[in-house]
Amino acid sequence: MQKQDERRRRPSLSLPLLRTSRDQHRAGSLTLGNLLSALGEASFGWAIVVFSILTLLPLPPGSSLVTGLPLLVTTAQMMLGFPHMKLPGPLARLRLDHAKLRRTVLRMRPVTRRLERILHPRYQYIFAARNERSLGALLFVIAFVLFLPVPLSGWFPAMALFISGVGVVERDGLVTLLGLGLGAASILLTITIVVSLAAGTAAFIA
């Protein structure tokens, strides 16, 4: 009963992001680096959460080549065993559109509400130092798939990385594994789309 009460009182995952971006927007200092610093710059989990949200912003087709780059940098650092995330200067100075960011975060509330109901620390061996590089490698592969300009495939790896990042932030190994499972499905989807496009192109040329 006590555990159920604790879960009901769990703070919203969206609130820290919304409040911080609002305050920095009002102060005229809303950049990627400032936002991550306020949330916890050293945290790979928060970086993955924020960067995956950026890929879901309403942007022109092909923007994943830009928005997916921070995810590649972050997961590569995790894979290489960096003690904490180091954001390159040009990315840190990148200015964010508060209105678009807020709309995207609110649009994801159905997902975050479901996660909030089940999140709690478990399977924490996944986050042990000896496993961090392997976890980073798996996340890097998903981020690479997101980075590829393949039509109709970007949403799935972005959502997989978002869920995985939330799991890392909350030290919930089960939720992280759920995100990795969705990531594996997104990889298969991307391969299927690429093969279909290649087959269609070959048939058209022939």
ABEGO torsion letter per residue (X at the ends): XAAAAAAAABBBAAAAAAAAAAAAAAAGABBAAAAAAAAGAABAAAAAAAAAAAAABBBBBGAAAAAAAAAAAAAAAAAAGBABBBBBAAAAABBBBAAAAAAAAAAAAAAAAAAAAABBBBGAAAABAAAAAAAAAAAAAAAAAAABBBBGAAAAAAAAAAAAAAAAAAGBAAAAAAAAAAAAAAAAAAAAAAAAAAAAAAAAAX
